[in-house]
Amino acid sequence: LTAANGSNYTWTPTNGLSASNTAVVVASPTSTETYTVNGAYGIGCIGSVNATVTVNPLPNVNAGLDQTICLNTSTVLNGSGAATYAWNNNVSNGVAFTPDSTATYTVTGTDTNGCVNQDQVIITINGLPVINAGLDQTVCAGSAIVLNGSGSFNGYTWNNGVNNGQNFIPTATANYIVIGIGSNGCANQDTVLVTVNNTPVITIASGGTSVCQNGVLSLTATTQNAFSGFWQTNNGNGVFSPNITNSSVNYQTSNNDPSTVNFSYVAFNQCGATTENTSVSILPIPTLAAGPDLMVCENESVTLNASSNGTVSWSNGVLNNTPFNATLGSASYT
């Protein structure tokens, strides 16, 4: 409060004032107060003037109740009792955030009079339990396994319809997630991979559906999920090359092969063996007789007639059972 245009000032009342006989005083009233200043002016004249200081109450700022939440859980802080709010720790009023440790949060509220007050709230962060779903597993299709979680205070919940500690048969490779709850009520989860292996799948390709009795047949097996495999026949008398353990082999037929030879390729892995079969017809070699050697005169008509159960083709342009004129000299006809 500043008095002017006079001298020898005195202020009343003196409560809440920094001084009582100066032109400038600092007033710190606790409630609304009217201050009077008296001073001399002119020739022995005394004057006075009043100044009323209105004291507004502080806003009743409330930061809310203390909270206890689990790690990695979001929360919202909402101040009340003022017009605007400013939080520490980069928190925005009414906006969700995820605290990472226990801390005290202070809100500063300002009312419509511009008066400011503060309040605090403590957010306690409970740690998550260490949940373990167990080691990854590999099983064969149709085999049962057991999944056991650990680290929970209040049981375990698995996805995919699995019950903790009970046998089940997985049908396909999948991730299994277990959720456990700690003694503080906080939940956590872990994942285990169960790989389901099937027996091998085999596809066989051959060089044809038939082969001559003196021919070579190519065989190829394509596999999935197999460690290894081999070729076999249950009635053939020919020879595989280069080796029956090759996926692609040649089969040299034998004169003793039956009319149909059965082949199998056997592939195996840790889950067992798979056999794929194929059959190939063995065609007999045709019978053939070219007839006896001949001696004829030059330009004499000659007929060559081969006996066979197949189709006959002669060399030298000769047609079977068709006359032609012999030329001078000797010649072989095949």
Salt bridges, closest charged atoms under 4 A:
none
